Amino acid sequence: MLEVSRTDCGVSAVWVFANLSFTAMRAQARGSTFWRVLTFVFGFPGTLLTLFAVTKGSERAYGIDVPRKSGPQYEDDPIL
């Protein structure tokens, strides 16, 4: 039988979150260089694919809109 330890799940979660974070930072053209490099390293090789597939600042990643949250349309929103 296949046994999966908690450590394996934790490492996989870090990899997935690093990829999501790197993709969002690239699509929105935001984030400091430190965080981009850190997420790139922890998410490799998935982040390498993102580097080529997602246009920097396009606000779209893999066919999904990733709009920026800041702006005048969000300032008076009572939900946020």
mmCIF file of the N, C-alpha and C atoms, coordinates in Angstrom:
data_MODEL
# 
_entry.id   MODEL 
# 
loop_
_atom_site.group_PDB 
_atom_site.id 
_atom_site.type_symbol 
_atom_site.label_atom_id 
_atom_site.label_alt_id 
_atom_site.label_comp_id 
_atom_site.label_asym_id 
_atom_site.label_entity_id 
_atom_site.label_seq_id 
_atom_site.pdbx_PDB_ins_code 
_atom_site.Cartn_x 
_atom_site.Cartn_y 
_atom_site.Cartn_z 
_atom_site.occupancy 
_atom_site.B_iso_or_equiv 
_atom_site.pdbx_formal_charge 
_atom_site.auth_seq_id 
_atom_site.auth_comp_id 
_atom_site.auth_asym_id 
_atom_site.auth_atom_id 
_atom_site.pdbx_PDB_model_num 
ATOM 1   N N  . MET A 1 1  ? 0.805   -1.191 0.000   1.00 0.00 ? 1  MET A N  1 
ATOM 2   C CA . MET A 1 1  ? 0.000   0.000  0.000   1.00 0.00 ? 1  MET A CA 1 
ATOM 3   C C  . MET A 1 1  ? 0.848   1.254  0.000   1.00 0.00 ? 1  MET A C  1 
ATOM 4   N N  . LEU A 1 2  ? 0.279   2.282  -0.521  1.00 0.00 ? 2  LEU A N  1 
ATOM 5   C CA . LEU A 1 2  ? 0.974   3.561  -0.577  1.00 0.00 ? 2  LEU A CA 1 
ATOM 6   C C  . LEU A 1 2  ? 0.756   4.322  0.723   1.00 0.00 ? 2  LEU A C  1 
ATOM 7   N N  . GLU A 1 3  ? 1.846   4.659  1.378   1.00 0.00 ? 3  GLU A N  1 
ATOM 8   C CA . GLU A 1 3  ? 1.756   5.428  2.609   1.00 0.00 ? 3  GLU A CA 1 
ATOM 9   C C  . GLU A 1 3  ? 2.239   6.849  2.352   1.00 0.00 ? 3  GLU A C  1 
ATOM 10  N N  . VAL A 1 4  ? 1.469   7.799  2.820   1.00 0.00 ? 4  VAL A N  1 
ATOM 11  C CA . VAL A 1 4  ? 1.827   9.204  2.676   1.00 0.00 ? 4  VAL A CA 1 
ATOM 12  C C  . VAL A 1 4  ? 1.995   9.781  4.071   1.00 0.00 ? 4  VAL A C  1 
ATOM 13  N N  . SER A 1 5  ? 3.161   10.323 4.316   1.00 0.00 ? 5  SER A N  1 
ATOM 14  C CA . SER A 1 5  ? 3.419   10.899 5.639   1.00 0.00 ? 5  SER A CA 1 
ATOM 15  C C  . SER A 1 5  ? 2.990   12.360 5.667   1.00 0.00 ? 5  SER A C  1 
ATOM 16  N N  . ARG A 1 6  ? 2.900   12.895 6.855   1.00 0.00 ? 6  ARG A N  1 
ATOM 17  C CA . ARG A 1 6  ? 2.547   14.307 6.999   1.00 0.00 ? 6  ARG A CA 1 
ATOM 18  C C  . ARG A 1 6  ? 3.620   15.203 6.420   1.00 0.00 ? 6  ARG A C  1 
ATOM 19  N N  . THR A 1 7  ? 4.852   14.779 6.492   1.00 0.00 ? 7  THR A N  1 
ATOM 20  C CA . THR A 1 7  ? 5.951   15.558 5.928   1.00 0.00 ? 7  THR A CA 1 
ATOM 21  C C  . THR A 1 7  ? 5.794   15.700 4.422   1.00 0.00 ? 7  THR A C  1 
ATOM 22  N N  . ASP A 1 8  ? 5.415   14.612 3.747   1.00 0.00 ? 8  ASP A N  1 
ATOM 23  C CA . ASP A 1 8  ? 5.208   14.668 2.301   1.00 0.00 ? 8  ASP A CA 1 
ATOM 24  C C  . ASP A 1 8  ? 4.104   15.653 1.943   1.00 0.00 ? 8  ASP A C  1 
ATOM 25  N N  . CYS A 1 9  ? 3.026   15.642 2.715   1.00 0.00 ? 9  CYS A N  1 
ATOM 26  C CA . CYS A 1 9  ? 1.906   16.562 2.467   1.00 0.00 ? 9  CYS A CA 1 
ATOM 27  C C  . CYS A 1 9  ? 2.329   18.005 2.704   1.00 0.00 ? 9  CYS A C  1 
ATOM 28  N N  . GLY A 1 10 ? 3.127   18.241 3.738   1.00 0.00 ? 10 GLY A N  1 
ATOM 29  C CA . GLY A 1 10 ? 3.589   19.589 4.039   1.00 0.00 ? 10 GLY A CA 1 
ATOM 30  C C  . GLY A 1 10 ? 4.489   20.143 2.952   1.00 0.00 ? 10 GLY A C  1 
ATOM 31  N N  . VAL A 1 11 ? 5.370   19.312 2.444   1.00 0.00 ? 11 VAL A N  1 
ATOM 32  C CA . VAL A 1 11 ? 6.275   19.730 1.365   1.00 0.00 ? 11 VAL A CA 1 
ATOM 33  C C  . VAL A 1 11 ? 5.472   20.024 0.109   1.00 0.00 ? 11 VAL A C  1 
ATOM 34  N N  . SER A 1 12 ? 4.485   19.198 -0.184  1.00 0.00 ? 12 SER A N  1 
ATOM 35  C CA . SER A 1 12 ? 3.634   19.422 -1.353  1.00 0.00 ? 12 SER A CA 1 
ATOM 36  C C  . SER A 1 12 ? 2.855   20.717 -1.216  1.00 0.00 ? 12 SER A C  1 
ATOM 37  N N  . ALA A 1 13 ? 2.366   21.012 -0.024  1.00 0.00 ? 13 ALA A N  1 
ATOM 38  C CA . ALA A 1 13 ? 1.613   22.242 0.203   1.00 0.00 ? 13 ALA A CA 1 
ATOM 39  C C  . ALA A 1 13 ? 2.498   23.465 -0.015  1.00 0.00 ? 13 ALA A C  1 
ATOM 40  N N  . VAL A 1 14 ? 3.728   23.419 0.469   1.00 0.00 ? 14 VAL A N  1 
ATOM 41  C CA . VAL A 1 14 ? 4.666   24.530 0.262   1.00 0.00 ? 14 VAL A CA 1 
ATOM 42  C C  . VAL A 1 14 ? 4.909   24.733 -1.227  1.00 0.00 ? 14 VAL A C  1 
ATOM 43  N N  . TRP A 1 15 ? 5.072   23.646 -1.966  1.00 0.00 ? 15 TRP A N  1 
ATOM 44  C CA . TRP A 1 15 ? 5.320   23.712 -3.401  1.00 0.00 ? 15 TRP A CA 1 
ATOM 45  C C  . TRP A 1 15 ? 4.125   24.341 -4.121  1.00 0.00 ? 15 TRP A C  1 
ATOM 46  N N  . VAL A 1 16 ? 2.916   23.916 -3.783  1.00 0.00 ? 16 VAL A N  1 
ATOM 47  C CA . VAL A 1 16 ? 1.708   24.441 -4.426  1.00 0.00 ? 16 VAL A CA 1 
ATOM 48  C C  . VAL A 1 16 ? 1.542   25.924 -4.113  1.00 0.00 ? 16 VAL A C  1 
ATOM 49  N N  . PHE A 1 17 ? 1.675   26.315 -2.843  1.00 0.00 ? 17 PHE A N  1 
ATOM 50  C CA . PHE A 1 17 ? 1.505   27.718 -2.471  1.00 0.00 ? 17 PHE A CA 1 
ATOM 51  C C  . PHE A 1 17 ? 2.598   28.602 -3.076  1.00 0.00 ? 17 PHE A C  1 
ATOM 52  N N  . ALA A 1 18 ? 3.799   28.091 -3.199  1.00 0.00 ? 18 ALA A N  1 
ATOM 53  C CA . ALA A 1 18 ? 4.875   28.856 -3.831  1.00 0.00 ? 18 ALA A CA 1 
ATOM 54  C C  . ALA A 1 18 ? 4.552   29.106 -5.301  1.00 0.00 ? 18 ALA A C  1 
ATOM 55  N N  . ASN A 1 19 ? 4.023   28.092 -5.974  1.00 0.00 ? 19 ASN A N  1 
ATOM 56  C CA . ASN A 1 19 ? 3.648   28.254 -7.381  1.00 0.00 ? 19 ASN A CA 1 
ATOM 57  C C  . ASN A 1 19 ? 2.515   29.262 -7.544  1.00 0.00 ? 19 ASN A C  1 
ATOM 58  N N  . LEU A 1 20 ? 1.502   29.177 -6.703  1.00 0.00 ? 20 LEU A N  1 
ATOM 59  C CA . LEU A 1 20 ? 0.383   30.123 -6.780  1.00 0.00 ? 20 LEU A CA 1 
ATOM 60  C C  . LEU A 1 20 ? 0.850   31.549 -6.508  1.00 0.00 ? 20 LEU A C  1 
ATOM 61  N N  . SER A 1 21 ? 1.707   31.705 -5.509  1.00 0.00 ? 21 SER A N  1 
ATOM 62  C CA . SER A 1 21 ? 2.205   33.024 -5.160  1.00 0.00 ? 21 SER A CA 1 
ATOM 63  C C  . SER A 1 21 ? 3.050   33.615 -6.290  1.00 0.00 ? 21 SER A C  1 
ATOM 64  N N  . PHE A 1 22 ? 3.946   32.818 -6.844  1.00 0.00 ? 22 PHE A N  1 
ATOM 65  C CA . PHE A 1 22 ? 4.804   33.290 -7.932  1.00 0.00 ? 22 PHE A CA 1 
ATOM 66  C C  . PHE A 1 22 ? 3.967   33.671 -9.145  1.00 0.00 ? 22 PHE A C  1 
ATOM 67  N N  . THR A 1 23 ? 2.960   32.856 -9.464  1.00 0.00 ? 23 THR A N  1 
ATOM 68  C CA . THR A 1 23 ? 2.098   33.130 -10.608 1.00 0.00 ? 23 THR A CA 1 
ATOM 69  C C  . THR A 1 23 ? 1.356   34.446 -10.424 1.00 0.00 ? 23 THR A C  1 
ATOM 70  N N  . ALA A 1 24 ? 0.795   34.673 -9.233  1.00 0.00 ? 24 ALA A N  1 
ATOM 71  C CA . ALA A 1 24 ? 0.068   35.910 -8.974  1.00 0.00 ? 24 ALA A CA 1 
ATOM 72  C C  . ALA A 1 24 ? 0.991   37.121 -9.029  1.00 0.00 ? 24 ALA A C  1 
ATOM 73  N N  . MET A 1 25 ? 2.183   37.006 -8.439  1.00 0.00 ? 25 MET A N  1 
ATOM 74  C CA . MET A 1 25 ? 3.127   38.127 -8.468  1.00 0.00 ? 25 MET A CA 1 
ATOM 75  C C  . MET A 1 25 ? 3.543   38.453 -9.898  1.00 0.00 ? 25 MET A C  1 
ATOM 76  N N  . ARG A 1 26 ? 3.727   37.443 -10.724 1.00 0.00 ? 26 ARG A N  1 
ATOM 77  C CA . ARG A 1 26 ? 4.122   37.666 -12.114 1.00 0.00 ? 26 ARG A CA 1 
ATOM 78  C C  . ARG A 1 26 ? 2.980   38.284 -12.916 1.00 0.00 ? 26 ARG A C  1 
ATOM 79  N N  . ALA A 1 27 ? 1.772   37.768 -12.748 1.00 0.00 ? 27 ALA A N  1 
ATOM 80  C CA . ALA A 1 27 ? 0.626   38.282 -13.503 1.00 0.00 ? 27 ALA A CA 1 
ATOM 81  C C  . ALA A 1 27 ? 0.298   39.719 -13.122 1.00 0.00 ? 27 ALA A C  1 
ATOM 82  N N  . GLN A 1 28 ? 0.482   40.061 -11.860 1.00 0.00 ? 28 GLN A N  1 
ATOM 83  C CA . GLN A 1 28 ? 0.169   41.411 -11.398 1.00 0.00 ? 28 GLN A CA 1 
ATOM 84  C C  . GLN A 1 28 ? 1.376   42.346 -11.444 1.00 0.00 ? 28 GLN A C  1 
ATOM 85  N N  . ALA A 1 29 ? 2.539   41.824 -11.773 1.00 0.00 ? 29 ALA A N  1 
ATOM 86  C CA . ALA A 1 29 ? 3.784   42.616 -11.810 1.00 0.00 ? 29 ALA A CA 1 
ATOM 87  C C  . ALA A 1 29 ? 4.011   43.310 -10.474 1.00 0.00 ? 29 ALA A C  1 
ATOM 88  N N  . ARG A 1 30 ? 3.804   42.562 -9.387  1.00 0.00 ? 30 ARG A N  1 
ATOM 89  C CA . ARG A 1 30 ? 3.981   43.089 -8.038  1.00 0.00 ? 30 ARG A CA 1 
ATOM 90  C C  . ARG A 1 30 ? 4.874   42.163 -7.236  1.00 0.00 ? 30 ARG A C  1 
ATOM 91  N N  . GLY A 1 31 ? 5.271   42.620 -6.077  1.00 0.00 ? 31 GLY A N  1 
ATOM 92  C CA . GLY A 1 31 ? 6.100   41.812 -5.187  1.00 0.00 ? 31 GLY A CA 1 
ATOM 93  C C  . GLY A 1 31 ? 7.554   42.204 -5.283  1.00 0.00 ? 31 GLY A C  1 
ATOM 94  N N  . SER A 1 32 ? 8.231   42.081 -4.157  1.00 0.00 ? 32 SER A N  1 
ATOM 95  C CA . SER A 1 32 ? 9.642   42.442 -4.130  1.00 0.00 ? 32 SER A CA 1 
ATOM 96  C C  . SER A 1 32 ? 10.485  41.342 -4.769  1.00 0.00 ? 32 SER A C  1 
ATOM 97  N N  . THR A 1 33 ? 11.680  41.686 -5.127  1.00 0.00 ? 33 THR A N  1 
ATOM 98  C CA . THR A 1 33 ? 12.594  40.722 -5.739  1.00 0.00 ? 33 THR A CA 1 
ATOM 99  C C  . THR A 1 33 ? 12.874  39.565 -4.794  1.00 0.00 ? 33 THR A C  1 
ATOM 100 N N  . PHE A 1 34 ? 13.011  39.856 -3.517  1.00 0.00 ? 34 PHE A N  1 
ATOM 101 C CA . PHE A 1 34 ? 13.279  38.813 -2.526  1.00 0.00 ? 34 PHE A CA 1 
ATOM 102 C C  . PHE A 1 34 ? 12.189  37.743 -2.547  1.00 0.00 ? 34 PHE A C  1 
ATOM 103 N N  . TRP A 1 35 ? 10.908  38.163 -2.484  1.00 0.00 ? 35 TRP A N  1 
ATOM 104 C CA . TRP A 1 35 ? 9.812   37.202 -2.448  1.00 0.00 ? 35 TRP A CA 1 
ATOM 105 C C  . TRP A 1 35 ? 9.668   36.458 -3.767  1.00 0.00 ? 35 TRP A C  1 
ATOM 106 N N  . ARG A 1 36 ? 9.939   37.121 -4.875  1.00 0.00 ? 36 ARG A N  1 
ATOM 107 C CA . ARG A 1 36 ? 9.872   36.427 -6.172  1.00 0.00 ? 36 ARG A CA 1 
ATOM 108 C C  . ARG A 1 36 ? 10.925  35.331 -6.259  1.00 0.00 ? 36 ARG A C  1 
ATOM 109 N N  . VAL A 1 37 ? 12.134  35.635 -5.836  1.00 0.00 ? 37 VAL A N  1 
ATOM 110 C CA . VAL A 1 37 ? 13.211  34.642 -5.872  1.00 0.00 ? 37 VAL A CA 1 
ATOM 111 C C  . VAL A 1 37 ? 12.905  33.492 -4.912  1.00 0.00 ? 37 VAL A C  1 
ATOM 112 N N  . LEU A 1 38 ? 12.441  33.810 -3.719  1.00 0.00 ? 38 LEU A N  1 
ATOM 113 C CA . LEU A 1 38 ? 12.117  32.791 -2.733  1.00 0.00 ? 38 LEU A CA 1 
ATOM 114 C C  . LEU A 1 38 ? 11.019  31.851 -3.241  1.00 0.00 ? 38 LEU A C  1 
ATOM 115 N N  . THR A 1 39 ? 9.936   32.409 -3.774  1.00 0.00 ? 39 THR A N  1 
ATOM 116 C CA . THR A 1 39 ? 8.860   31.557 -4.281  1.00 0.00 ? 39 THR A CA 1 
ATOM 117 C C  . THR A 1 39 ? 9.295   30.788 -5.516  1.00 0.00 ? 39 THR A C  1 
ATOM 118 N N  . PHE A 1 40 ? 10.158  31.375 -6.332  1.00 0.00 ? 40 PHE A N  1 
ATOM 119 C CA . PHE A 1 40 ? 10.660  30.659 -7.510  1.00 0.00 ? 40 PHE A CA 1 
ATOM 120 C C  . PHE A 1 40 ? 11.434  29.414 -7.085  1.00 0.00 ? 40 PHE A C  1 
ATOM 121 N N  . VAL A 1 41 ? 12.288  29.563 -6.096  1.00 0.00 ? 41 VAL A N  1 
ATOM 122 C CA . VAL A 1 41 ? 13.108  28.441 -5.623  1.00 0.00 ? 41 VAL A CA 1 
ATOM 123 C C  . VAL A 1 41 ? 12.245  27.351 -5.004  1.00 0.00 ? 41 VAL A C  1 
ATOM 124 N N  . PHE A 1 42 ? 11.308  27.725 -4.129  1.00 0.00 ? 42 PHE A N  1 
ATOM 125 C CA . PHE A 1 42 ? 10.472  26.721 -3.463  1.00 0.00 ? 42 PHE A CA 1 
ATOM 126 C C  . PHE A 1 42 ? 9.457   26.080 -4.398  1.00 0.00 ? 42 PHE A C  1 
ATOM 127 N N  . GLY A 1 43 ? 9.096   26.768 -5.468  1.00 0.00 ? 43 GLY A N  1 
ATOM 128 C CA . GLY A 1 43 ? 8.110   26.221 -6.398  1.00 0.00 ? 43 GLY A CA 1 
ATOM 129 C C  . GLY A 1 43 ? 8.695   25.573 -7.630  1.00 0.00 ? 43 GLY A C  1 
ATOM 130 N N  . PHE A 1 44 ? 10.018  25.555 -7.753  1.00 0.00 ? 44 PHE A N  1 
ATOM 131 C CA . PHE A 1 44 ? 10.661  24.977 -8.928  1.00 0.00 ? 44 PHE A CA 1 
ATOM 132 C C  . PHE A 1 44 ? 10.322  23.498 -9.046  1.00 0.00 ? 44 PHE A C  1 
ATOM 133 N N  . PRO A 1 45 ? 10.018  22.961 -10.183 1.00 0.00 ? 45 PRO A N  1 
ATOM 134 C CA . PRO A 1 45 ? 10.095  23.449 -11.554 1.00 0.00 ? 45 PRO A CA 1 
ATOM 135 C C  . PRO A 1 45 ? 8.806   24.074 -12.075 1.00 0.00 ? 45 PRO A C  1 
ATOM 136 N N  . GLY A 1 46 ? 7.739   24.067 -11.280 1.00 0.00 ? 46 GLY A N  1 
ATOM 137 C CA . GLY A 1 46 ? 6.481   24.658 -11.729 1.00 0.00 ? 46 GLY A CA 1 
ATOM 138 C C  . GLY A 1 46 ? 6.598   26.138 -12.010 1.00 0.00 ? 46 GLY A C  1 
ATOM 139 N N  . THR A 1 47 ? 7.415   26.830 -11.236 1.00 0.00 ? 47 THR A N  1 
ATOM 140 C CA . THR A 1 47 ? 7.593   28.264 -11.439 1.00 0.00 ? 47 THR A CA 1 
ATOM 141 C C  . THR A 1 47 ? 8.357   28.552 -12.729 1.00 0.00 ? 47 THR A C  1 
ATOM 142 N N  . LEU A 1 48 ? 9.166   27.625 -13.174 1.00 0.00 ? 48 LEU A N  1 
ATOM 143 C CA . LEU A 1 48 ? 9.860   27.792 -14.457 1.00 0.00 ? 48 LEU A CA 1 
ATOM 144 C C  . LEU A 1 48 ? 8.846   27.804 -15.598 1.00 0.00 ? 48 LEU A C  1 
ATOM 145 N N  . LEU A 1 49 ? 7.851   26.943 -15.525 1.00 0.00 ? 49 LEU A N  1 
ATOM 146 C CA . LEU A 1 49 ? 6.782   26.928 -16.515 1.00 0.00 ? 49 LEU A CA 1 
ATOM 147 C C  . LEU A 1 49 ? 6.019   28.253 -16.481 1.00 0.00 ? 49 LEU A C  1 
ATOM 148 N N  . THR A 1 50 ? 5.743   28.751 -15.296 1.00 0.00 ? 50 THR A N  1 
ATOM 149 C CA . THR A 1 50 ? 5.044   30.030 -15.148 1.00 0.00 ? 50 THR A CA 1 
ATOM 150 C C  . THR A 1 50 ? 5.847   31.164 -15.753 1.00 0.00 ? 50 THR A C  1 
ATOM 151 N N  . LEU A 1 51 ? 7.152   31.118 -15.588 1.00 0.00 ? 51 LEU A N  1 
ATOM 152 C CA . LEU A 1 51 ? 8.024   32.160 -16.127 1.00 0.00 ? 51 LEU A CA 1 
ATOM 153 C C  . LEU A 1 51 ? 7.832   32.314 -17.634 1.00 0.00 ? 51 LEU A C  1 
ATOM 154 N N  . PHE A 1 52 ? 7.618   31.209 -18.336 1.00 0.00 ? 52 PHE A N  1 
ATOM 155 C CA . PHE A 1 52 ? 7.447   31.243 -19.787 1.00 0.00 ? 52 PHE A CA 1 
ATOM 156 C C  . PHE A 1 52 ? 5.985   31.387 -20.208 1.00 0.00 ? 52 PHE A C  1 
ATOM 157 N N  . ALA A 1 53 ? 5.040   30.921 -19.389 1.00 0.00 ? 53 ALA A N  1 
ATOM 158 C CA . ALA A 1 53 ? 3.627   30.880 -19.801 1.00 0.00 ? 53 ALA A CA 1 
ATOM 159 C C  . ALA A 1 53 ? 2.829   32.119 -19.416 1.00 0.00 ? 53 ALA A C  1 
ATOM 160 N N  . VAL A 1 54 ? 3.251   32.850 -18.392 1.00 0.00 ? 54 VAL A N  1 
ATOM 161 C CA . VAL A 1 54 ? 2.483   33.993 -17.901 1.00 0.00 ? 54 VAL A CA 1 
ATOM 162 C C  . VAL A 1 54 ? 3.236   35.283 -18.233 1.00 0.00 ? 54 VAL A C  1 
ATOM 163 N N  . THR A 1 55 ? 2.550   36.180 -18.931 1.00 0.00 ? 55 THR A N  1 
ATOM 164 C CA . THR A 1 55 ? 3.142   37.458 -19.300 1.00 0.00 ? 55 THR A CA 1 
ATOM 165 C C  . THR A 1 55 ? 3.135   38.391 -18.090 1.00 0.00 ? 55 THR A C  1 
ATOM 166 N N  . LYS A 1 56 ? 4.272   38.988 -17.813 1.00 0.00 ? 56 LYS A N  1 
ATOM 167 C CA . LYS A 1 56 ? 4.400   39.877 -16.653 1.00 0.00 ? 56 LYS A CA 1 
ATOM 168 C C  . LYS A 1 56 ? 3.472   41.079 -16.806 1.00 0.00 ? 56 LYS A C  1 
ATOM 169 N N  . GLY A 1 57 ? 2.648   41.324 -15.784 1.00 0.00 ? 57 GLY A N  1 
ATOM 170 C CA . GLY A 1 57 ? 1.741   42.460 -15.783 1.00 0.00 ? 57 GLY A CA 1 
ATOM 171 C C  . GLY A 1 57 ? 0.463   42.267 -16.579 1.00 0.00 ? 57 GLY A C  1 
ATOM 172 N N  . SER A 1 58 ? 0.204   41.071 -17.076 1.00 0.00 ? 58 SER A N  1 
ATOM 173 C CA . SER A 1 58 ? -0.972  40.835 -17.922 1.00 0.00 ? 58 SER A CA 1 
ATOM 174 C C  . SER A 1 58 ? -2.269  40.699 -17.133 1.00 0.00 ? 58 SER A C  1 
ATOM 175 N N  . GLU A 1 59 ? -2.177  40.480 -15.832 1.00 0.00 ? 59 GLU A N  1 
ATOM 176 C CA . GLU A 1 59 ? -3.319  40.241 -14.956 1.00 0.00 ? 59 GLU A CA 1 
ATOM 177 C C  . GLU A 1 59 ? -4.131  39.018 -15.382 1.00 0.00 ? 59 GLU A C  1 
ATOM 178 N N  . ARG A 1 60 ? -3.505  38.103 -16.123 1.00 0.00 ? 60 ARG A N  1 
ATOM 179 C CA . ARG A 1 60 ? -4.099  36.809 -16.489 1.00 0.00 ? 60 ARG A CA 1 
ATOM 180 C C  . ARG A 1 60 ? -3.035  35.741 -16.326 1.00 0.00 ? 60 ARG A C  1 
ATOM 181 N N  . ALA A 1 61 ? -3.441  34.628 -15.702 1.00 0.00 ? 61 ALA A N  1 
ATOM 182 C CA . ALA A 1 61 ? -2.514  33.517 -15.510 1.00 0.00 ? 61 ALA A CA 1 
ATOM 183 C C  . ALA A 1 61 ? -3.236  32.215 -15.829 1.00 0.00 ? 61 ALA A C  1 
ATOM 184 N N  . TYR A 1 62 ? -2.749  31.504 -16.811 1.00 0.00 ? 62 TYR A N  1 
ATOM 185 C CA . TYR A 1 62 ? -3.324  30.213 -17.211 1.00 0.00 ? 62 TYR A CA 1 
ATOM 186 C C  . TYR A 1 62 ? -4.816  30.333 -17.514 1.00 0.00 ? 62 TYR A C  1 
ATOM 187 N N  . GLY A 1 63 ? -5.233  31.426 -18.146 1.00 0.00 ? 63 GLY A N  1 
ATOM 188 C CA . GLY A 1 63 ? -6.621  31.611 -18.527 1.00 0.00 ? 63 GLY A CA 1 
ATOM 189 C C  . GLY A 1 63 ? -7.524  32.145 -17.432 1.00 0.00 ? 63 GLY A C  1 
ATOM 190 N N  . ILE A 1 64 ? -6.957  32.507 -16.288 1.00 0.00 ? 64 ILE A N  1 
ATOM 191 C CA . ILE A 1 64 ? -7.738  33.009 -15.154 1.00 0.00 ? 64 ILE A CA 1 
ATOM 192 C C  . ILE A 1 64 ? -7.351  34.467 -14.909 1.00 0.00 ? 64 ILE A C  1 
ATOM 193 N N  . ASP A 1 65 ? -8.353  35.334 -14.742 1.00 0.00 ? 65 ASP A N  1 
ATOM 194 C CA . ASP A 1 65 ? -8.076  36.741 -14.431 1.00 0.00 ? 65 ASP A CA 1 
ATOM 195 C C  . ASP A 1 65 ? -7.559  36.862 -13.003 1.00 0.00 ? 65 ASP A C  1 
ATOM 196 N N  . VAL A 1 66 ? -6.458  37.596 -12.851 1.00 0.00 ? 66 VAL A N  1 
ATOM 197 C CA . VAL A 1 66 ? -5.877  37.856 -11.536 1.00 0.00 ? 66 VAL A CA 1 
ATOM 198 C C  . VAL A 1 66 ? -5.751  39.370 -11.400 1.00 0.00 ? 66 VAL A C  1 
ATOM 199 N N  . PRO A 1 67 ? -6.891  40.074 -11.234 1.00 0.00 ? 67 PRO A N  1 
ATOM 200 C CA . PRO A 1 67 ? -6.836  41.541 -11.183 1.00 0.00 ? 67 PRO A CA 1 
ATOM 201 C C  . PRO A 1 67 ? -6.241  42.046 -9.881  1.00 0.00 ? 67 PRO A C  1 
ATOM 202 N N  . ARG A 1 68 ? -5.689  43.223 -9.945  1.00 0.00 ? 68 ARG A N  1 
ATOM 203 C CA . ARG A 1 68 ? -5.164  43.856 -8.738  1.00 0.00 ? 68 ARG A CA 1 
ATOM 204 C C  . ARG A 1 68 ? -6.329  44.295 -7.866  1.00 0.00 ? 68 ARG A C  1 
ATOM 205 N N  . LYS A 1 69 ? -6.145  44.260 -6.567  1.00 0.00 ? 69 LYS A N  1 
ATOM 206 C CA . LYS A 1 69 ? -7.203  44.622 -5.640  1.00 0.00 ? 69 LYS A CA 1 
ATOM 207 C C  . LYS A 1 69 ? -7.213  46.116 -5.332  1.00 0.00 ? 69 LYS A C  1 
ATOM 208 N N  . SER A 1 70 ? -6.113  46.790 -5.537  1.00 0.00 ? 70 SER A N  1 
ATOM 209 C CA . SER A 1 70 ? -6.060  48.213 -5.217  1.00 0.00 ? 70 SER A CA 1 
ATOM 210 C C  . SER A 1 70 ? -6.644  49.029 -6.359  1.00 0.00 ? 70 SER A C  1 
ATOM 211 N N  . GLY A 1 71 ? -7.197  50.159 -6.015  1.00 0.00 ? 71 GLY A N  1 
ATOM 212 C CA . GLY A 1 71 ? -7.751  51.039 -7.034  1.00 0.00 ? 71 GLY A CA 1 
ATOM 213 C C  . GLY A 1 71 ? -8.981  51.748 -6.508  1.00 0.00 ? 71 GLY A C  1 
ATOM 214 N N  . PRO A 1 72 ? -9.458  52.750 -7.235  1.00 0.00 ? 72 PRO A N  1 
ATOM 215 C CA . PRO A 1 72 ? -10.587 53.536 -6.752  1.00 0.00 ? 72 PRO A CA 1 
ATOM 216 C C  . PRO A 1 72 ? -11.877 52.737 -6.625  1.00 0.00 ? 72 PRO A C  1 
ATOM 217 N N  . GLN A 1 73 ? -12.073 51.690 -7.427  1.00 0.00 ? 73 GLN A N  1 
ATOM 218 C CA . GLN A 1 73 ? -13.316 50.938 -7.348  1.00 0.00 ? 73 GLN A CA 1 
ATOM 219 C C  . GLN A 1 73 ? -13.419 50.134 -6.062  1.00 0.00 ? 73 GLN A C  1 
ATOM 220 N N  . TYR A 1 74 ? -12.334 49.934 -5.328  1.00 0.00 ? 74 TYR A N  1 
ATOM 221 C CA . TYR A 1 74 ? -12.360 49.148 -4.104  1.00 0.00 ? 74 TYR A CA 1 
ATOM 222 C C  . TYR A 1 74 ? -12.311 49.988 -2.832  1.00 0.00 ? 74 TYR A C  1 
ATOM 223 N N  . GLU A 1 75 ? -12.048 51.273 -2.939  1.00 0.00 ? 75 GLU A N  1 
ATOM 224 C CA . GLU A 1 75 ? -11.866 52.103 -1.750  1.00 0.00 ? 75 GLU A CA 1 
ATOM 225 C C  . GLU A 1 75 ? -13.119 52.214 -0.894  1.00 0.00 ? 75 GLU A C  1 
ATOM 226 N N  . ASP A 1 76 ? -14.301 52.323 -1.497  1.00 0.00 ? 76 ASP A N  1 
ATOM 227 C CA . ASP A 1 76 ? -15.534 52.524 -0.752  1.00 0.00 ? 76 ASP A CA 1 
ATOM 228 C C  . ASP A 1 76 ? -16.348 51.246 -0.599  1.00 0.00 ? 76 ASP A C  1 
ATOM 229 N N  . ASP A 1 77 ? -15.766 50.110 -0.872  1.00 0.00 ? 77 ASP A N  1 
ATOM 230 C CA . ASP A 1 77 ? -16.484 48.840 -0.774  1.00 0.00 ? 77 ASP A CA 1 
ATOM 231 C C  . ASP A 1 77 ? -16.655 48.454 0.689   1.00 0.00 ? 77 ASP A C  1 
ATOM 232 N N  . PRO A 1 78 ? -17.908 48.366 1.204   1.00 0.00 ? 78 PRO A N  1 
ATOM 233 C CA . PRO A 1 78 ? -18.117 48.064 2.627   1.00 0.00 ? 78 PRO A CA 1 
ATOM 234 C C  . PRO A 1 78 ? -17.745 46.634 3.001   1.00 0.00 ? 78 PRO A C  1 
ATOM 235 N N  . ILE A 1 79 ? -17.694 45.746 2.036   1.00 0.00 ? 79 ILE A N  1 
ATOM 236 C CA . ILE A 1 79 ? -17.363 44.343 2.334   1.00 0.00 ? 79 ILE A CA 1 
ATOM 237 C C  . ILE A 1 79 ? -15.893 44.196 2.680   1.00 0.00 ? 79 ILE A C  1 
ATOM 238 N N  . LEU A 1 80 ? -15.044 44.955 2.016   1.00 0.00 ? 80 LEU A N  1 
ATOM 239 C CA . LEU A 1 80 ? -13.619 44.850 2.265   1.00 0.00 ? 80 LEU A CA 1 
ATOM 240 C C  . LEU A 1 80 ? -13.274 45.692 3.452   1.00 0.00 ? 80 LEU A C  1 
# 
